[in-house]
Amino acid sequence: MTIATTILAAAVVAAGAADQRRPSWATDSVSDTVVTLVERATETNDGHLGKELLIEAERHARASLAGGDDIGRRYALAVVLGLRAQAEDGRGKVQAAAALYEELGAILAVEPNHPGARHMLGRLHAGICSMNRVTRWLATQLVGGDVLRRATWEAAEENLAYAEGRAPDVADHHLQLALLYRDTGRPKLAAEEVGHALRIQPRNALERSVHAEALEVRSELGQ
């Protein structure tokens, strides 16, 4: 039995529990298997296993689109790609980010004001702007990347603030805006957004990781 098969079997067994802690990014059209794989990837401290879980989640998320395009399922794929971009190193990180940008473009072409997609686009811009010059240059050479050249802090803030305003019940919308404020020298605004994030009770593994990061940021800010 392959690692992927073992992971999938565990996900199917656990899928029944996913409904009671279903994350905000997963609409009813997103399979429990994808949700559970993402949850397991978030929970594990084993980096290699986490990547395997996300690869399997991506495979299932892409397969779900074969039966017809659906914004909810496409956004779930974007979430998986975003997590892969965080988990990977070097070329893998850049390739996942490029694939994420492509998915976000497809979503926003249909729903220009999709809060989740706008949030992830803002995160992508902020992440690129945070790169040092050498890393950004190397990444640009790897993917040829318009998104890498066009990324600005202004675009990052516009998209993150839009998502936070449209969907204020999502803790990560507040956290990522807080990180942007912190990284652009506005600690008071950062502290306010961290406070908003911490007031939202986490319901699943991904939200618990957001809550834990928000606590760390609050400590960094001296709150």
N, C-alpha and C positions, 0 to 999 in steps of 0.2 A: 504493500500500500504506500503510495507516495505521500509526501508531506502535505501537498495540496488536498489530496483526498481525505486524509485524516482531519485536516482543518475543516473541510466542508462538512464532514460527518458530525463533528462537534458542533458546528454552527446550526445544522439542522436540528440536532437534539435540543439545543438551547433556544431555538427560534420561538418557541411558545412563550418564553419569558420576555421576549423583546417588546411585545405589545404594551406591557405596563410601564415601560420606561423608554418608549419610542422617542427618539430625538426630534427636535423641531425641523431638521433638514429633511427628514424622511416622510414624504407624503404617503398616502394609502397605496399608491401605485408602486412604491419601492418595496422590494421583497424583504422579508424578515432575514433571509440569508445575508444579504448585503449589510443590513443593519447590524446583525450579530457579528459578522466578520470585522466591521469597523470598530464595534465595541471591544471585541477581543484584542484587536490591534492596539487600541488605546490603553487597555488595562495592563498589557504585558510589559515587563521590564526587559524582556529579551529582544534586543534590536533586530536580530536576524528573523526571529519568528514574527515580529511586528511587520516587517517588510513582506514576508510570505503571505501573511493575512491580508495585507493591502493589495498585493498582486492578485490574490484570489478574489477579493472584493471588486477590484477593477474588472476582472474577467466577467464576473456575473453582472456587474452594472452595464458593461458594454453589450453583453448578450441580451439584456432586457430591452435594449433599444432596437434590436433587430425586428421585433414585432410591431414596430411603429413608433414614431417620435413622440415623446411625452416630456414636458418640461420638468415634472417632478423627478422622473428617472434620470434625465440628463443632468439635473442639478445634483442628484446623488452621486453621479459619476464625477462631477466637478469636485465635490467634497472629498471623494476618495483620492483624486489626483492631487488636491491640495495637501492632504495628509502624506501622500507619497513624496511630494516635493519637500516637506519638512523632514521626512525620515531618510531620504536619500542623501548621498554626498556627490560632489563633483558633477560629472556629466549627467548622472541619473537625476540629480536635483533639477538641473537646467531643462532636461528633456521633459520631466514631469510638469515643470512650470509652463513650458511651451504648450504642452497638451492641455493644461488647465486653461490657458489663455484662449485656446481655440474653442473649448467647450463653453466658456463664459461668453464668447462672441456669439455662439449659436443661440444661447439662451437669451441674451440681451437683444438679439435681432428680432426675436418674437415678443419678448416682454422687457422693454427697455428699463422698466422700473422695478424689476425683480429684486427685492431687498437682499436676499442671500447672494445672488450673483454680483450685485453692486458691492456688497461687503467683501466678497472674495477678490474682486477686481481691485478694490482699495488695498487689501492686504498684499496683493501681488505687486502693486506699485510701491508700497511702503517697503516691502522686502527687497526689491531691486534698488531702491534709493539708499537702503542701508548698506549695500555692498560697498567694499572699498573699490578704488578705481581699477586695480589689477584684476580682481575677481570679476567685476562687471565687464571688463574688456574681454577676458577669457570666455565668459558666458556668451557674450555677443558673437564671438567667433564660432562657438559651438553650434548655436541655433540660428545664426544669421540675423537675429532678433529685433524686429521693429519694437516689440513691447519693451525690450531692454533699453533701447535708445530713447523711447518716448516717455518712460516712467518719470513722474514728478511727484514731489511731496504734495503739491496742490491737488493733483488728480486723486492721490491717495486719500487726502482729507475729505475731498468732496464726496467720494464714494462711501467712505466709512461713516461719515456724518449722516449721509442720506439713509443708509441702512439702519443706523442707530435710531434715527427719527421715525422711520417707518415700522420697525420691528424692535421696540425697546424692551421686549420681554426676553430677548436672546442675550445672555450674559456676554458672549464673545463679541457681540457688536459693541458693547461698552468697553470691554478689555482692549480690543485692537485700537479703538479710538484713543484710549488712555495711553497705549504704547506709542502711538504717533505723537500725541502731545508731549510725552516724556522725551522722545527722541528729537523733537523740534523745540525743546527748551521752554515748555509751558507746564511746569510741575503742578500748579494749582488746578488747572483743568484736568490734568492726568489723574490727580487724586480724586476729583469729583466723579470721573467716569469709573475709576476702580471701585469707589463706593457704590455706584449703581450696579456694577457687576456682582459685587458680593452680597447685595440684597436679594439676588435671585437664587432660589434654592435649586441646587443641581439635582437632576433626576436620573442621570445615566453616566457612563464612564467618560464620555467626551466632555460633558458639562462639569464633571468633577475635576477633570484636568484643567479646565478653564478656571474654575474656582481656586484651585491650588496655585495656578500661575498668578491670579489676581492677588492672592495673599502675599506672594513673593514681591510683586510690584509695589503693593502697599508698604511693605517693609522697606524696600529700596527708597521709596519716597519719604520715609520717615514718619509715616502715619500710624 
